[in-house]
C-alpha cells in the first residue's frame, strides 16, 4: 500500500468514528459504515476541512492529481449531510 493510500484509509477511518478494525471489517463485509456523531468525528471533520482549505488555497487549477482531495471532500460532504439529518 502506498503512503497516499494509507493516508486516505486513515482519514476515512477517522471520519467514520469507528476503530480501524471495525471500519475495515465493515468494508470487507460490504456493510455500510454509519457515522455516529461524537467529538472524535467532529474533530476529524474539522481537521480534514482545515487541510482541504489549505490545499485549495495552494491549488490554482484542477488537475488529475486532485482526485484524492475531491474524493475526501465528497466523503466529508456525505458525512456532514448525515450528521445534519441526525439533529432533525
PyMOL Python script that loads the backbone (N, CA, C, O; Angstrom):
from pymol import cmd

cmd.read_pdbstr("""\
ATOM      1  N   UNK A   1       0.858  -1.162   0.000  1.00  0.00           N
ATOM      2  CA  UNK A   1       0.000   0.000   0.000  1.00  0.00           C
ATOM      3  C   UNK A   1       0.910   1.232   0.000  1.00  0.00           C
ATOM      4  O   UNK A   1       1.895   1.293   0.735  1.00  0.00           O
ATOM      5  N   UNK A   2       0.564   2.198  -0.828  1.00  0.00           N
ATOM      6  CA  UNK A   2       1.349   3.428  -0.892  1.00  0.00           C
ATOM      7  C   UNK A   2       1.050   4.315   0.323  1.00  0.00           C
ATOM      8  O   UNK A   2       0.054   4.119   1.019  1.00  0.00           O
ATOM      9  N   UNK A   3       1.918   5.280   0.557  1.00  0.00           N
ATOM     10  CA  UNK A   3       1.690   6.230   1.650  1.00  0.00           C
ATOM     11  C   UNK A   3       0.393   6.992   1.448  1.00  0.00           C
ATOM     12  O   UNK A   3      -0.329   7.262   2.408  1.00  0.00           O
ATOM     13  N   UNK A   4       0.090   7.344   0.192  1.00  0.00           N
ATOM     14  CA  UNK A   4      -1.132   8.088  -0.113  1.00  0.00           C
ATOM     15  C   UNK A   4      -2.372   7.245   0.178  1.00  0.00           C
ATOM     16  O   UNK A   4      -3.356   7.745   0.723  1.00  0.00           O
ATOM     17  N   UNK A   5      -2.317   5.959  -0.191  1.00  0.00           N
ATOM     18  CA  UNK A   5      -3.449   5.068   0.079  1.00  0.00           C
ATOM     19  C   UNK A   5      -3.647   4.884   1.583  1.00  0.00           C
ATOM     20  O   UNK A   5      -4.776   4.890   2.074  1.00  0.00           O
ATOM     21  N   UNK A   6      -2.548   4.722   2.300  1.00  0.00           N
ATOM     22  CA  UNK A   6      -2.644   4.558   3.752  1.00  0.00           C
ATOM     23  C   UNK A   6      -3.232   5.804   4.399  1.00  0.00           C
ATOM     24  O   UNK A   6      -4.055   5.703   5.309  1.00  0.00           O
ATOM     25  N   UNK A   7      -2.813   6.984   3.932  1.00  0.00           N
ATOM     26  CA  UNK A   7      -3.345   8.236   4.480  1.00  0.00           C
ATOM     27  C   UNK A   7      -4.840   8.345   4.198  1.00  0.00           C
ATOM     28  O   UNK A   7      -5.608   8.733   5.078  1.00  0.00           O
ATOM     29  N   UNK A   8      -5.258   8.006   2.979  1.00  0.00           N
ATOM     30  CA  UNK A   8      -6.677   8.079   2.629  1.00  0.00           C
ATOM     31  C   UNK A   8      -7.498   7.148   3.517  1.00  0.00           C
ATOM     32  O   UNK A   8      -8.544   7.544   4.030  1.00  0.00           O
ATOM     33  N   UNK A   9      -7.033   5.923   3.698  1.00  0.00           N
ATOM     34  CA  UNK A   9      -7.754   4.972   4.546  1.00  0.00           C
ATOM     35  C   UNK A   9      -7.824   5.480   5.981  1.00  0.00           C
ATOM     36  O   UNK A   9      -8.878   5.413   6.612  1.00  0.00           O
ATOM     37  N   UNK A  10      -6.716   5.984   6.497  1.00  0.00           N
ATOM     38  CA  UNK A  10      -6.716   6.509   7.873  1.00  0.00           C
ATOM     39  C   UNK A  10      -7.640   7.714   8.013  1.00  0.00           C
ATOM     40  O   UNK A  10      -8.296   7.872   9.043  1.00  0.00           O
ATOM     41  N   UNK A  11      -7.700   8.567   6.985  1.00  0.00           N
ATOM     42  CA  UNK A  11      -8.621   9.707   7.015  1.00  0.00           C
ATOM     43  C   UNK A  11     -10.067   9.238   7.029  1.00  0.00           C
ATOM     44  O   UNK A  11     -10.885   9.770   7.779  1.00  0.00           O
ATOM     45  N   UNK A  12     -10.390   8.244   6.204  1.00  0.00           N
ATOM     46  CA  UNK A  12     -11.758   7.720   6.162  1.00  0.00           C
ATOM     47  C   UNK A  12     -12.136   7.077   7.496  1.00  0.00           C
ATOM     48  O   UNK A  12     -13.270   7.208   7.956  1.00  0.00           O
ATOM     49  N   UNK A  13     -11.192   6.392   8.103  1.00  0.00           N
ATOM     50  CA  UNK A  13     -11.449   5.775   9.410  1.00  0.00           C
ATOM     51  C   UNK A  13     -11.718   6.854  10.448  1.00  0.00           C
ATOM     52  O   UNK A  13     -12.660   6.738  11.232  1.00  0.00           O
ATOM     53  N   UNK A  14     -10.902   7.899  10.462  1.00  0.00           N
ATOM     54  CA  UNK A  14     -11.094   8.993  11.425  1.00  0.00           C
ATOM     55  C   UNK A  14     -12.453   9.653  11.234  1.00  0.00           C
ATOM     56  O   UNK A  14     -13.119   9.997  12.210  1.00  0.00           O
ATOM     57  N   UNK A  15     -12.869   9.830   9.984  1.00  0.00           N
ATOM     58  CA  UNK A  15     -14.157  10.471   9.712  1.00  0.00           C
ATOM     59  C   UNK A  15     -15.335   9.575  10.056  1.00  0.00           C
ATOM     60  O   UNK A  15     -16.452  10.060  10.236  1.00  0.00           O
ATOM     61  N   UNK A  16     -15.099   8.271  10.149  1.00  0.00           N
ATOM     62  CA  UNK A  16     -16.199   7.353  10.454  1.00  0.00           C
ATOM     63  C   UNK A  16     -16.515   7.296  11.946  1.00  0.00           C
ATOM     64  O   UNK A  16     -17.641   6.986  12.335  1.00  0.00           O
ATOM     65  N   UNK A  17     -15.527   7.595  12.773  1.00  0.00           N
ATOM     66  CA  UNK A  17     -15.724   7.477  14.217  1.00  0.00           C
ATOM     67  C   UNK A  17     -15.580   6.051  14.722  1.00  0.00           C
ATOM     68  O   UNK A  17     -15.761   5.795  15.913  1.00  0.00           O
ATOM     69  N   UNK A  18     -15.259   5.122  13.836  1.00  0.00           N
ATOM     70  CA  UNK A  18     -15.084   3.722  14.204  1.00  0.00           C
ATOM     71  C   UNK A  18     -13.614   3.442  14.489  1.00  0.00           C
ATOM     72  O   UNK A  18     -12.737   4.236  14.151  1.00  0.00           O
ATOM     73  N   UNK A  19     -13.366   2.302  15.113  1.00  0.00           N
ATOM     74  CA  UNK A  19     -11.980   1.864  15.241  1.00  0.00           C
ATOM     75  C   UNK A  19     -11.524   1.373  13.873  1.00  0.00           C
ATOM     76  O   UNK A  19     -12.337   1.064  13.002  1.00  0.00           O
ATOM     77  N   UNK A  20     -10.218   1.308  13.705  1.00  0.00           N
ATOM     78  CA  UNK A  20      -9.684   0.833  12.422  1.00  0.00           C
ATOM     79  C   UNK A  20     -10.174  -0.590  12.136  1.00  0.00           C
ATOM     80  O   UNK A  20     -10.553  -0.908  11.009  1.00  0.00           O
ATOM     81  N   UNK A  21     -10.161  -1.436  13.159  1.00  0.00           N
ATOM     82  CA  UNK A  21     -10.608  -2.817  12.983  1.00  0.00           C
ATOM     83  C   UNK A  21     -12.071  -2.881  12.559  1.00  0.00           C
ATOM     84  O   UNK A  21     -12.415  -3.601  11.621  1.00  0.00           O
ATOM     85  N   UNK A  22     -12.939  -2.128  13.250  1.00  0.00           N
ATOM     86  CA  UNK A  22     -14.370  -2.149  12.928  1.00  0.00           C
ATOM     87  C   UNK A  22     -14.611  -1.603  11.519  1.00  0.00           C
ATOM     88  O   UNK A  22     -15.415  -2.158  10.771  1.00  0.00           O
ATOM     89  N   UNK A  23     -13.918  -0.516  11.152  1.00  0.00           N
ATOM     90  CA  UNK A  23     -14.090   0.080   9.825  1.00  0.00           C
ATOM     91  C   UNK A  23     -13.697  -0.926   8.742  1.00  0.00           C
ATOM     92  O   UNK A  23     -14.448  -1.150   7.792  1.00  0.00           O
ATOM     93  N   UNK A  24     -12.521  -1.527   8.890  1.00  0.00           N
ATOM     94  CA  UNK A  24     -12.039  -2.472   7.870  1.00  0.00           C
ATOM     95  C   UNK A  24     -12.944  -3.692   7.804  1.00  0.00           C
ATOM     96  O   UNK A  24     -13.236  -4.188   6.716  1.00  0.00           O
ATOM     97  N   UNK A  25     -13.392  -4.182   8.956  1.00  0.00           N
ATOM     98  CA  UNK A  25     -14.294  -5.337   8.978  1.00  0.00           C
ATOM     99  C   UNK A  25     -15.587  -5.022   8.224  1.00  0.00           C
ATOM    100  O   UNK A  25     -16.041  -5.825   7.409  1.00  0.00           O
ATOM    101  N   UNK A  26     -16.179  -3.863   8.492  1.00  0.00           N
ATOM    102  CA  UNK A  26     -17.422  -3.488   7.801  1.00  0.00           C
ATOM    103  C   UNK A  26     -17.213  -3.350   6.300  1.00  0.00           C
ATOM    104  O   UNK A  26     -18.042  -3.803   5.512  1.00  0.00           O
ATOM    105  N   UNK A  27     -16.121  -2.734   5.906  1.00  0.00           N
ATOM    106  CA  UNK A  27     -15.851  -2.546   4.481  1.00  0.00           C
ATOM    107  C   UNK A  27     -15.617  -3.879   3.786  1.00  0.00           C
ATOM    108  O   UNK A  27     -16.085  -4.079   2.665  1.00  0.00           O
ATOM    109  N   UNK A  28     -14.901  -4.794   4.434  1.00  0.00           N
ATOM    110  CA  UNK A  28     -14.640  -6.110   3.841  1.00  0.00           C
ATOM    111  C   UNK A  28     -15.915  -6.928   3.707  1.00  0.00           C
ATOM    112  O   UNK A  28     -16.034  -7.761   2.808  1.00  0.00           O
ATOM    113  N   UNK A  29     -16.862  -6.693   4.595  1.00  0.00           N
ATOM    114  CA  UNK A  29     -18.141  -7.404   4.548  1.00  0.00           C
ATOM    115  C   UNK A  29     -19.164  -6.662   3.696  1.00  0.00           C
ATOM    116  O   UNK A  29     -20.333  -7.047   3.649  1.00  0.00           O
ATOM    117  N   UNK A  30     -18.724  -5.591   3.019  1.00  0.00           N
ATOM    118  CA  UNK A  30     -19.603  -4.771   2.177  1.00  0.00           C
ATOM    119  C   UNK A  30     -20.794  -4.230   2.962  1.00  0.00           C
ATOM    120  O   UNK A  30     -21.885  -4.061   2.418  1.00  0.00           O
ATOM    121  N   UNK A  31     -20.572  -3.959   4.251  1.00  0.00           N
ATOM    122  CA  UNK A  31     -21.606  -3.366   5.094  1.00  0.00           C
ATOM    123  C   UNK A  31     -21.435  -1.866   5.093  1.00  0.00           C
ATOM    124  O   UNK A  31     -20.330  -1.360   4.895  1.00  0.00           O
ATOM    125  N   UNK A  32     -22.520  -1.153   5.311  1.00  0.00           N
ATOM    126  CA  UNK A  32     -22.465   0.303   5.378  1.00  0.00           C
ATOM    127  C   UNK A  32     -21.681   0.746   6.599  1.00  0.00           C
ATOM    128  O   UNK A  32     -21.722   0.115   7.656  1.00  0.00           O
ATOM    129  N   UNK A  33     -20.965   1.849   6.423  1.00  0.00           N
ATOM    130  CA  UNK A  33     -20.292   2.493   7.545  1.00  0.00           C
ATOM    131  C   UNK A  33     -21.175   3.660   7.941  1.00  0.00           C
ATOM    132  O   UNK A  33     -21.226   4.670   7.239  1.00  0.00           O
ATOM    133  N   UNK A  34     -21.867   3.529   9.058  1.00  0.00           N
ATOM    134  CA  UNK A  34     -22.778   4.557   9.536  1.00  0.00           C
ATOM    135  C   UNK A  34     -22.044   5.397  10.565  1.00  0.00           C
ATOM    136  O   UNK A  34     -21.615   4.901  11.606  1.00  0.00           O
ATOM    137  N   UNK A  35     -21.910   6.662  10.257  1.00  0.00           N
ATOM    138  CA  UNK A  35     -21.176   7.566  11.143  1.00  0.00           C
ATOM    139  C   UNK A  35     -22.074   8.027  12.275  1.00  0.00           C
ATOM    140  O   UNK A  35     -23.173   8.534  12.050  1.00  0.00           O
ATOM    141  N   UNK A  36     -21.596   7.845  13.481  1.00  0.00           N
ATOM    142  CA  UNK A  36     -22.289   8.334  14.663  1.00  0.00           C
ATOM    143  C   UNK A  36     -21.552   9.588  15.127  1.00  0.00           C
ATOM    144  O   UNK A  36     -20.367   9.541  15.454  1.00  0.00           O
ATOM    145  N   UNK A  37     -22.266  10.696  15.150  1.00  0.00           N
ATOM    146  CA  UNK A  37     -21.639  11.947  15.546  1.00  0.00           C
ATOM    147  C   UNK A  37     -21.158  11.895  16.990  1.00  0.00           C
ATOM    148  O   UNK A  37     -21.909  11.535  17.896  1.00  0.00           O
ATOM    149  N   UNK A  38     -19.908  12.257  17.187  1.00  0.00           N
ATOM    150  CA  UNK A  38     -19.328  12.358  18.517  1.00  0.00           C
ATOM    151  C   UNK A  38     -18.151  13.329  18.427  1.00  0.00           C
ATOM    152  O   UNK A  38     -17.772  13.724  17.324  1.00  0.00           O
ATOM    153  N   UNK A  39     -17.572  13.719  19.544  1.00  0.00           N
ATOM    154  CA  UNK A  39     -16.473  14.692  19.499  1.00  0.00           C
ATOM    155  C   UNK A  39     -15.304  14.256  18.616  1.00  0.00           C
ATOM    156  O   UNK A  39     -14.675  15.088  17.962  1.00  0.00           O
ATOM    157  N   UNK A  40     -15.017  12.962  18.596  1.00  0.00           N
ATOM    158  CA  UNK A  40     -13.920  12.445  17.771  1.00  0.00           C
ATOM    159  C   UNK A  40     -14.203  12.677  16.285  1.00  0.00           C
ATOM    160  O   UNK A  40     -13.310  13.080  15.540  1.00  0.00           O
ATOM    161  N   UNK A  41     -15.438  12.425  15.851  1.00  0.00           N
ATOM    162  CA  UNK A  41     -15.817  12.626  14.452  1.00  0.00           C
ATOM    163  C   UNK A  41     -15.780  14.112  14.103  1.00  0.00           C
ATOM    164  O   UNK A  41     -15.271  14.490  13.048  1.00  0.00           O
ATOM    165  N   UNK A  42     -16.313  14.947  14.977  1.00  0.00           N
ATOM    166  CA  UNK A  42     -16.320  16.382  14.706  1.00  0.00           C
ATOM    167  C   UNK A  42     -14.892  16.925  14.604  1.00  0.00           C
ATOM    168  O   UNK A  42     -14.609  17.773  13.758  1.00  0.00           O
ATOM    169  N   UNK A  43     -14.000  16.438  15.459  1.00  0.00           N
ATOM    170  CA  UNK A  43     -12.604  16.883  15.407  1.00  0.00           C
ATOM    171  C   UNK A  43     -11.959  16.433  14.100  1.00  0.00           C
ATOM    172  O   UNK A  43     -11.231  17.202  13.471  1.00  0.00           O
ATOM    173  N   UNK A  44     -12.220  15.191  13.686  1.00  0.00           N
ATOM    174  CA  UNK A  44     -11.665  14.684  12.426  1.00  0.00           C
ATOM    175  C   UNK A  44     -12.188  15.505  11.245  1.00  0.00           C
ATOM    176  O   UNK A  44     -11.429  15.833  10.332  1.00  0.00           O
ATOM    177  N   UNK A  45     -13.488  15.835  11.262  1.00  0.00           N
ATOM    178  CA  UNK A  45     -14.058  16.667  10.191  1.00  0.00           C
ATOM    179  C   UNK A  45     -13.413  18.043  10.166  1.00  0.00           C
ATOM    180  O   UNK A  45     -13.081  18.559   9.098  1.00  0.00           O
ATOM    181  N   UNK A  46     -13.237  18.632  11.330  1.00  0.00           N
ATOM    182  CA  UNK A  46     -12.612  19.953  11.417  1.00  0.00           C
ATOM    183  C   UNK A  46     -11.190  19.914  10.876  1.00  0.00           C
ATOM    184  O   UNK A  46     -10.791  20.788  10.106  1.00  0.00           O
ATOM    185  N   UNK A  47     -10.422  18.900  11.279  1.00  0.00           N
ATOM    186  CA  UNK A  47      -9.048  18.779  10.808  1.00  0.00           C
ATOM    187  C   UNK A  47      -8.984  18.570   9.299  1.00  0.00           C
ATOM    188  O   UNK A  47      -8.137  19.154   8.624  1.00  0.00           O
ATOM    189  N   UNK A  48      -9.878  17.739   8.772  1.00  0.00           N
ATOM    190  CA  UNK A  48      -9.901  17.498   7.329  1.00  0.00           C
ATOM    191  C   UNK A  48     -10.283  18.766   6.572  1.00  0.00           C
ATOM    192  O   UNK A  48      -9.688  19.083   5.542  1.00  0.00           O
ATOM    193  N   UNK A  49     -11.263  19.480   7.078  1.00  0.00           N
ATOM    194  CA  UNK A  49     -11.677  20.713   6.412  1.00  0.00           C
ATOM    195  C   UNK A  49     -10.562  21.750   6.419  1.00  0.00           C
ATOM    196  O   UNK A  49     -10.387  22.471   5.437  1.00  0.00           O
ATOM    197  N   UNK A  50      -9.807  21.836   7.506  1.00  0.00           N
ATOM    198  CA  UNK A  50      -8.676  22.765   7.559  1.00  0.00           C
ATOM    199  C   UNK A  50      -7.611  22.371   6.543  1.00  0.00           C
ATOM    200  O   UNK A  50      -7.056  23.230   5.858  1.00  0.00           O
ATOM    201  N   UNK A  51      -7.324  21.068   6.443  1.00  0.00           N
ATOM    202  CA  UNK A  51      -6.330  20.592   5.480  1.00  0.00           C
ATOM    203  C   UNK A  51      -6.791  20.846   4.049  1.00  0.00           C
ATOM    204  O   UNK A  51      -5.995  21.238   3.196  1.00  0.00           O
ATOM    205  N   UNK A  52      -8.075  20.621   3.790  1.00  0.00           N
ATOM    206  CA  UNK A  52      -8.621  20.855   2.452  1.00  0.00           C
ATOM    207  C   UNK A  52      -8.583  22.337   2.110  1.00  0.00           C
ATOM    208  O   UNK A  52      -8.243  22.713   0.989  1.00  0.00           O
ATOM    209  N   UNK A  53      -8.927  23.165   3.069  1.00  0.00           N
ATOM    210  CA  UNK A  53      -8.891  24.614   2.852  1.00  0.00           C
ATOM    211  C   UNK A  53      -7.482  25.065   2.479  1.00  0.00           C
ATOM    212  O   UNK A  53      -7.310  25.851   1.547  1.00  0.00           O
ATOM    213  N   UNK A  54      -6.479  24.576   3.196  1.00  0.00           N
ATOM    214  CA  UNK A  54      -5.099  24.945   2.885  1.00  0.00           C
ATOM    215  C   UNK A  54      -4.692  24.439   1.506  1.00  0.00           C
ATOM    216  O   UNK A  54      -4.004  25.138   0.762  1.00  0.00           O
ATOM    217  N   UNK A  55      -5.115  23.229   1.168  1.00  0.00           N
ATOM    218  CA  UNK A  55      -4.791  22.669  -0.151  1.00  0.00           C
ATOM    219  C   UNK A  55      -5.481  23.447  -1.266  1.00  0.00           C
ATOM    220  O   UNK A  55      -4.877  23.702  -2.308  1.00  0.00           O
ATOM    221  N   UNK A  56      -6.733  23.825  -1.057  1.00  0.00           N
ATOM    222  CA  UNK A  56      -7.456  24.596  -2.067  1.00  0.00           C
ATOM    223  C   UNK A  56      -6.821  25.968  -2.275  1.00  0.00           C
ATOM    224  O   UNK A  56      -6.784  26.472  -3.397  1.00  0.00           O
ATOM    225  N   UNK A  57      -6.329  26.564  -1.212  1.00  0.00           N
ATOM    226  CA  UNK A  57      -5.643  27.849  -1.354  1.00  0.00           C
ATOM    227  C   UNK A  57      -4.379  27.687  -2.196  1.00  0.00           C
ATOM    228  O   UNK A  57      -4.000  28.596  -2.935  1.00  0.00           O
ATOM    229  N   UNK A  58      -3.732  26.533  -2.084  1.00  0.00           N
ATOM    230  CA  UNK A  58      -2.497  26.264  -2.805  1.00  0.00           C
ATOM    231  C   UNK A  58      -2.735  25.964  -4.293  1.00  0.00           C
ATOM    232  O   UNK A  58      -1.915  26.306  -5.144  1.00  0.00           O
ATOM    233  N   UNK A  59      -3.850  25.331  -4.582  1.00  0.00           N
ATOM    234  CA  UNK A  59      -4.136  24.922  -5.957  1.00  0.00           C
ATOM    235  C   UNK A  59      -4.630  26.091  -6.799  1.00  0.00           C
ATOM    236  O   UNK A  59      -5.406  26.923  -6.328  1.00  0.00           O
ATOM    237  N   UNK A  60      -4.187  26.147  -8.012  1.00  0.00           N
ATOM    238  CA  UNK A  60      -4.679  27.195  -8.910  1.00  0.00           C
ATOM    239  C   UNK A  60      -5.735  26.652  -9.861  1.00  0.00           C
ATOM    240  O   UNK A  60      -6.733  27.321 -10.128  1.00  0.00           O
ATOM    241  N   UNK A  61      -5.526  25.460 -10.367  1.00  0.00           N
ATOM    242  CA  UNK A  61      -6.479  24.854 -11.291  1.00  0.00           C
ATOM    243  C   UNK A  61      -6.635  23.385 -10.962  1.00  0.00           C
ATOM    244  O   UNK A  61      -5.811  22.796 -10.263  1.00  0.00           O
ATOM    245  N   UNK A  62      -7.694  22.809 -11.472  1.00  0.00           N
ATOM    246  CA  UNK A  62      -7.940  21.389 -11.270  1.00  0.00           C
ATOM    247  C   UNK A  62      -6.989  20.572 -12.132  1.00  0.00           C
ATOM    248  O   UNK A  62      -6.690  20.946 -13.266  1.00  0.00           O
ATOM    249  N   UNK A  63      -6.521  19.466 -11.595  1.00  0.00           N
ATOM    250  CA  UNK A  63      -5.727  18.509 -12.357  1.00  0.00           C
ATOM    251  C   UNK A  63      -6.069  17.120 -11.854  1.00  0.00           C
ATOM    252  O   UNK A  63      -6.728  16.972 -10.825  1.00  0.00           O
ATOM    253  N   UNK A  64      -5.624  16.102 -12.575  1.00  0.00           N
ATOM    254  CA  UNK A  64      -5.912  14.720 -12.184  1.00  0.00           C
ATOM    255  C   UNK A  64      -5.294  14.401 -10.822  1.00  0.00           C
ATOM    256  O   UNK A  64      -5.759  13.492 -10.134  1.00  0.00           O
ATOM    257  N   UNK A  65      -4.264  15.129 -10.429  1.00  0.00           N
ATOM    258  CA  UNK A  65      -3.622  14.911  -9.131  1.00  0.00           C
ATOM    259  C   UNK A  65      -4.549  15.250  -7.970  1.00  0.00           C
ATOM    260  O   UNK A  65      -4.278  14.856  -6.836  1.00  0.00           O
ATOM    261  N   UNK A  66      -5.620  15.963  -8.225  1.00  0.00           N
ATOM    262  CA  UNK A  66      -6.528  16.410  -7.170  1.00  0.00           C
ATOM    263  C   UNK A  66      -7.658  15.421  -6.902  1.00  0.00           C
ATOM    264  O   UNK A  66      -8.545  15.711  -6.099  1.00  0.00           O
ATOM    265  N   UNK A  67      -7.645  14.265  -7.553  1.00  0.00           N
ATOM    266  CA  UNK A  67      -8.727  13.295  -7.388  1.00  0.00           C
ATOM    267  C   UNK A  67      -8.885  12.846  -5.937  1.00  0.00           C
ATOM    268  O   UNK A  67     -10.011  12.709  -5.458  1.00  0.00           O
ATOM    269  N   UNK A  68      -7.775  12.614  -5.228  1.00  0.00           N
ATOM    270  CA  UNK A  68      -7.841  12.187  -3.829  1.00  0.00           C
ATOM    271  C   UNK A  68      -8.495  13.270  -2.973  1.00  0.00           C
ATOM    272  O   UNK A  68      -9.310  12.970  -2.100  1.00  0.00           O
ATOM    273  N   UNK A  69      -8.137  14.520  -3.225  1.00  0.00           N
ATOM    274  CA  UNK A  69      -8.725  15.631  -2.482  1.00  0.00           C
ATOM    275  C   UNK A  69     -10.224  15.716  -2.752  1.00  0.00           C
ATOM    276  O   UNK A  69     -11.012  15.914  -1.827  1.00  0.00           O
ATOM    277  N   UNK A  70     -10.618  15.567  -4.005  1.00  0.00           N
ATOM    278  CA  UNK A  70     -12.044  15.626  -4.343  1.00  0.00           C
ATOM    279  C   UNK A  70     -12.813  14.475  -3.701  1.00  0.00           C
ATOM    280  O   UNK A  70     -13.945  14.658  -3.253  1.00  0.00           O
ATOM    281  N   UNK A  71     -12.206  13.293  -3.653  1.00  0.00           N
ATOM    282  CA  UNK A  71     -12.860  12.156  -3.010  1.00  0.00           C
ATOM    283  C   UNK A  71     -13.057  12.429  -1.519  1.00  0.00           C
ATOM    284  O   UNK A  71     -14.116  12.138  -0.963  1.00  0.00           O
ATOM    285  N   UNK A  72     -12.032  12.989  -0.879  1.00  0.00           N
ATOM    286  CA  UNK A  72     -12.139  13.320   0.542  1.00  0.00           C
ATOM    287  C   UNK A  72     -13.239  14.347   0.776  1.00  0.00           C
ATOM    288  O   UNK A  72     -13.990  14.236   1.745  1.00  0.00           O
ATOM    289  N   UNK A  73     -13.344  15.345  -0.100  1.00  0.00           N
ATOM    290  CA  UNK A  73     -14.405  16.346   0.012  1.00  0.00           C
ATOM    291  C   UNK A  73     -15.777  15.681  -0.091  1.00  0.00           C
ATOM    292  O   UNK A  73     -16.691  16.032   0.655  1.00  0.00           O
ATOM    293  N   UNK A  74     -15.928  14.726  -1.005  1.00  0.00           N
ATOM    294  CA  UNK A  74     -17.201  14.029  -1.162  1.00  0.00           C
ATOM    295  C   UNK A  74     -17.557  13.250   0.103  1.00  0.00           C
ATOM    296  O   UNK A  74     -18.706  13.275   0.545  1.00  0.00           O
ATOM    297  N   UNK A  75     -16.580  12.562   0.685  1.00  0.00           N
ATOM    298  CA  UNK A  75     -16.830  11.790   1.907  1.00  0.00           C
ATOM    299  C   UNK A  75     -17.248  12.722   3.041  1.00  0.00           C
ATOM    300  O   UNK A  75     -18.172  12.414   3.794  1.00  0.00           O
ATOM    301  N   UNK A  76     -16.569  13.857   3.160  1.00  0.00           N
ATOM    302  CA  UNK A  76     -16.909  14.814   4.216  1.00  0.00           C
ATOM    303  C   UNK A  76     -18.310  15.364   3.995  1.00  0.00           C
ATOM    304  O   UNK A  76     -19.076  15.505   4.949  1.00  0.00           O
ATOM    305  N   UNK A  77     -18.657  15.677   2.745  1.00  0.00           N
ATOM    306  CA  UNK A  77     -19.991  16.206   2.450  1.00  0.00           C
ATOM    307  C   UNK A  77     -21.067  15.186   2.813  1.00  0.00           C
ATOM    308  O   UNK A  77     -22.094  15.551   3.387  1.00  0.00           O
ATOM    309  N   UNK A  78     -20.847  13.927   2.490  1.00  0.00           N
ATOM    310  CA  UNK A  78     -21.809  12.872   2.818  1.00  0.00           C
ATOM    311  C   UNK A  78     -21.928  12.729   4.333  1.00  0.00           C
ATOM    312  O   UNK A  78     -23.027  12.584   4.868  1.00  0.00           O
ATOM    313  N   UNK A  79     -20.786  12.772   5.017  1.00  0.00           N
ATOM    314  CA  UNK A  79     -20.784  12.651   6.474  1.00  0.00           C
ATOM    315  C   UNK A  79     -21.534  13.809   7.118  1.00  0.00           C
ATOM    316  O   UNK A  79     -22.369  13.605   7.998  1.00  0.00           O
ATOM    317  N   UNK A  80     -21.231  15.027   6.672  1.00  0.00           N
ATOM    318  CA  UNK A  80     -21.903  16.199   7.232  1.00  0.00           C
ATOM    319  C   UNK A  80     -23.393  16.153   6.966  1.00  0.00           C
ATOM    320  O   UNK A  80     -24.188  16.534   7.826  1.00  0.00           O
ATOM    321  N   UNK A  81     -23.786  15.690   5.780  1.00  0.00           N
ATOM    322  CA  UNK A  81     -25.199  15.592   5.469  1.00  0.00           C
ATOM    323  C   UNK A  81     -25.887  14.600   6.400  1.00  0.00           C
ATOM    324  O   UNK A  81     -27.004  14.843   6.856  1.00  0.00           O
ATOM    325  N   UNK A  82     -25.220  13.480   6.681  1.00  0.00           N
ATOM    326  CA  UNK A  82     -25.776  12.500   7.609  1.00  0.00           C
ATOM    327  C   UNK A  82     -25.868  13.027   9.017  1.00  0.00           C
ATOM    328  O   UNK A  82     -26.837  12.745   9.721  1.00  0.00           O
ATOM    329  N   UNK A  83     -24.873  13.794   9.446  1.00  0.00           N
ATOM    330  CA  UNK A  83     -24.905  14.368  10.785  1.00  0.00           C
ATOM    331  C   UNK A  83     -25.990  15.420  10.897  1.00  0.00           C
ATOM    332  O   UNK A  83     -26.635  15.546  11.938  1.00  0.00           O
ATOM    333  N   UNK A  84     -26.195  16.179   9.822  1.00  0.00           N
ATOM    334  CA  UNK A  84     -27.249  17.182   9.814  1.00  0.00           C
ATOM    335  C   UNK A  84     -28.597  16.506  10.013  1.00  0.00           C
ATOM    336  O   UNK A  84     -29.449  17.015  10.741  1.00  0.00           O
ATOM    337  N   UNK A  85     -28.793  15.350   9.364  1.00  0.00           N
ATOM    338  CA  UNK A  85     -30.045  14.623   9.492  1.00  0.00           C
ATOM    339  C   UNK A  85     -30.278  14.090  10.880  1.00  0.00           C
ATOM    340  O   UNK A  85     -31.423  13.898  11.290  1.00  0.00           O
ATOM    341  N   UNK A  86     -29.194  13.846  11.620  1.00  0.00           N
ATOM    342  CA  UNK A  86     -29.280  13.352  12.983  1.00  0.00           C
ATOM    343  C   UNK A  86     -29.955  14.361  13.902  1.00  0.00           C
ATOM    344  O   UNK A  86     -30.681  13.984  14.822  1.00  0.00           O
ATOM    345  N   UNK A  87     -29.713  15.649  13.647  1.00  0.00           N
ATOM    346  CA  UNK A  87     -30.227  16.710  14.512  1.00  0.00           C
ATOM    347  C   UNK A  87     -31.673  17.067  14.216  1.00  0.00           C
ATOM    348  O   UNK A  87     -32.303  17.761  15.014  1.00  0.00           O
ATOM    349  N   UNK A  88     -32.211  16.619  13.106  1.00  0.00           N
ATOM    350  CA  UNK A  88     -33.571  16.988  12.707  1.00  0.00           C
ATOM    351  C   UNK A  88     -34.596  16.085  13.349  1.00  0.00           C
ATOM    352  O   UNK A  88     -35.795  16.253  13.123  1.00  0.00           O
TER     353      UNK A  88
END
""", "prot")
cmd.dss("prot")
cmd.show_as("cartoon", "prot")
cmd.util.cbc("prot")
cmd.orient("prot")
